[in-house]
């Protein structure tokens, strides 16, 4: 859900001591509707659970590992995808969440510290860079990490070679960020727009899509943006900057990814949706043992989902899904 209550963060964090913890701006996350989760004890052949502890906020598949950002314990866990075992834990800044891979590094935004931590995947040494207020998501393109700053309505570019930073103004309250057709695309929750950034000139072009654009998925020349007001996925042709389709899914689509011929989005209510990249046909929802499956990464032929409503990572095998 959107981080619309920045001034309430202190109060939310105070509640963490008597609950399972809070997300950045997590006060808006607590009121989701009825979950599609199965009855207790029901086994789902396509679903496996990895107990990581803490509160997973984001997951990334890269460099022969799964990386999980723990927003409460301020760390990133490295997991062996073959065994599911945690092989390392790396400290980060306060409230880490969104991650990306580039320049042999994992880049994780620290929402509560207004920084980004860079982790060398070989040595696990880290370095921290200041960015804008309330960094939300990150991607990597053209030799740099690009971070959306929700409270500043900017994107910060971090040059991987020099460490120099530069911020670019985009739409209001940017959340997800994607790379497609050689450009960056931000989903601006606050004004119903998507911003396209040219990585060379840093020029910004705005596309109005309406609603509450939040999280993204991308592949090639296509960007999919989740509208959390309408419960739809807006498909955008990144070459022409035009809307191709509006695809109905659940009530509140979270962060998605692409695997094979399908785009996958988890929904806050506990379901998983599959969208055909060729026909836009929707399958699902497939139930998950989760109250708030938040971010999804496709890696090693499987879907890895950070269960923000719990203390674990969900692993879905698409080949075992029914129907």
N, C-alpha and C positions, 0 to 999 in steps of 0.2 A: 504494500500500500504506500501511498505517497507520504513524503516527510513534510507535512503541512504545519506541524506545530513545533517549530524550532525552539520557541521560547519555553516550551514545556519539557525539554529534554531533561533538565535537572530533576524535575518531579518524577518523570518516568523512570530515570535511573534509580531514584530512591526506592521505587517500588520493587526493583529487581531483587532486593534482599528478602522479600516475602513472596516472590513468584519465581518463574523459570527464567527471568531476565527480560530485558526490553531491547527493542531494536532502535536504531536511530530514527527518531520521529515515530516510534512504535506505538504511540497511543492510538493512532488511527488503525492499527492492525488488529486490535483486540475484539472487534465486533463482527467478525465474518459470519456468514450465514451457515445453514446446516451443511455439514460435511458429507461428501460422497464416500467417506471412509467405510470399509466393511465392518461387519459386526466383530466384536472382540473374539480373537481366537481363529478367525477365518484365515486360511492360508491362501496366498496369492502366488501362483506358480512363477509369475514374471517378476516378482518383487523380492529383493533381499535387503536387509538392513545392516548397516555398519554402525556400531555404537562408538561415537567419537567423544561424547561428553560435551560439556559446555553448551554453547548455542551456535550452531553453524548458520552462517549468513550467506555464504557464497561458496561455490565449488568450481574448480578449474582442472581440466585435463591437459597436461603438457609435460614434456621431458620425461616420458616413461613413468609418470606418477599422477596421482590425484592430489590436488591441493585444496584444503578446506580452511576458510577463514572463520575463526571463532570470535564472534563479536563481543562476548562477555569476558573471555579470558585473555583477549588481546594477543592472539597468536595465530599462526598458520600451521596446520598439520599436513605433513607429507605422507601419503598413503600408497602402499604398493597395490596397484590395481589387480594383481594376480592373487594376492593373499588377503587383501583387505586390512592388513596390519599397518599401524602407524609406525613409520620409520624415522621420523624427525618432527620436532616441534620448534618453530622459530617465533620469537617475540616480535611484535609489531607495535604500532601506535594504538591509541585508544579507539575502540570500536571498528575493527577492520571488517570490510565486507567485499565489495566488488574487486575482481582480479582479472589480469590479462597476462599473456606471455609474449615476450619479445626480447631480442638481444641477449639470449641465454639467461633471461631473468623472469621471475614472477613479480608483477607489479600489483600491489594491493593498496586500495584507498582506505585511509583511517578516518572514518566519518567524524569521530569525536575529537580528533586532534588537528584536523585541517591539513593533513599531510598524506604523502604516499610513501610506502616502504618498498624498496627494490631488493629482492632476494636473488642472489646468484645461485642458480640451480646446481652448480657443481660444488661450491664451497659452503653454501648456505649462509654466507656472510650477507649482512644487510646494510642499506643506506637509506636515509630518509630525506625527502624533499618537501618543502612547504608548497601548498597549493591554495586554492580558494576555500571559501567557507562551506562546510558540509559536503565534502566530496562524496559522490554517490556511485559512480561506475567508471570503468576504465577500459580502454582498448589500446592496441598498438598498431601503428602504421607509419611508414616512411621514416624509420629510424627514431621514432619517438613514442612515448606513452601519452595518451590523451585522456584527461580526467574531467568528468562533469562535476561542477560545483553547484549543488542545489540551491544553497542560500545566497550565492553570489550571482547566479544566472550567467555563469561563464564556463568556459572550458580551458583548462590549463594544459599546455604542451610542455612535456619534459624531454629534452634532447638526451637520448641514451648515451651519446658519446661525450658530451660536455657537461651534462647535468643542468644546463641553463633552462629556465622556465619562462613561459610567456602565456598570458591569459587573453582569451578572445570572448567577447560578449556574444551570447546566443539568445534564445528565447527564455521565457520566464520559468524558473525552477526546472532545469534539465535533470533528467534521471538517467535512463539507459543511453548507451552510446554504441554505435555500430560502424563498421567499415565496409564499404561496398562501392564498386565502380571507381576505385581510386580516391574516394573522399570519405570524410567522417560525417555521421548523421546522429544528431541528438534528439531524443524524445523529450519535449518540453511540457511537463505536466501542467504548469501554471497558466499557459495561454493557448493550449490546444494546437501547437505547431511542432514542426520538425525543422531543425536547422541543418543545412549542408555546409560543411567547412572544407574549402580547398586546402590541402595540407601544405602546398607550396606558397600560395599567395595569402593564405589565411582569410580570404574573403568568405563572407557568410551569405547564404541564400536561404530564404524562409519559405516553407510550404505549410499552409494551413490544412490540418486534417480534422480539427474539432475534437470534442470530448476531452479525455484526460490521458494523453499518451504517456506511457511510463517505461516499460521494458521492451527489449528488442531481440530479434534474431536476424542473422544475415548470412548470405552466401552469394558469391559472384556479383551479379548486378541487381540483386533483390534485397530489400530490407522489409522485415515484418515488424510492426509496432503494435503493442498491446494497448488498447483503449480501455482503461479500467472503469470508465463510466458506462460505456455501452456494452462491455463484455464482448468486444470484437477484436480481431486482428486486422490491422490495416496493412495491405500489401502495397509496397511502393517500388516502382521501376526506378532504380538509382541512376540510370543513364539519362532518363528524360525527366526525372523528378516529378512523376505523375503517380496518382493513386490508381492501382490496377484493380483492386477488389477490397471489399470489407467482409470479413469472414466471421460469422458468429461462433463463439466458443462458450466458455463459462461466464460467471459473473465478474470475476476479477483476475484476468490473466497476469501471471508473474513473468519472470525472466525465462526466455526460451532459447533453443538452439536447433541446429540442423543436423540430421543424421540420415545419410543416404537420400532417398527420394521424398523424405518427409521433414516437416517442421514440427517441433514439439514444444508445447507450452503447458506448464503446470498451472492450476488455478488455486486461488487462495482457499476455496472451499474444500480442497482435498482431492481433486480429480486431475487427470492427465489427458491432454488432447493431442491428437495427431492430425496434421493438415498435409494433404498431398501437394507437392510442389508443382505438379503439372495441372491438376484439375481443381485445386482449392477445396477438395472434398474433406470433410471433417469426420474423424472417428473418435469415439469416446463419449463421455469421460471414462477413463479407466481408473478404478479406485486405488488410492494409495493409503497406506497406514500413516497419515500425516494430517495435522490440523492446518498447517500453512506451508506447503511445499513452495519454497521461495525462489531459488535460482537453480537452473538446470544447465548441465554441460554434457555434450556428447563426446565420448572418448572410448576407444578400444571396443567399439561395437555396442556399447551400452550407454544408458542415460544415468547420470549421477546427479542427484537432487538434494540440495541442502534443505533439511526439514527445520524451518525456522520455528515451528511450533513444538519442536521436541529437542532431542539431544543427539541426533543421528543423521546419517547420510543414507538416502534411499538409492538403491541400484535397480534399474529396470532393464530387463532383457527384452527388447522389442520383438524378437522372434517368438517369444512365448506368450505374447499378448493374445487374448481371445479374438476371433473374428478377423 
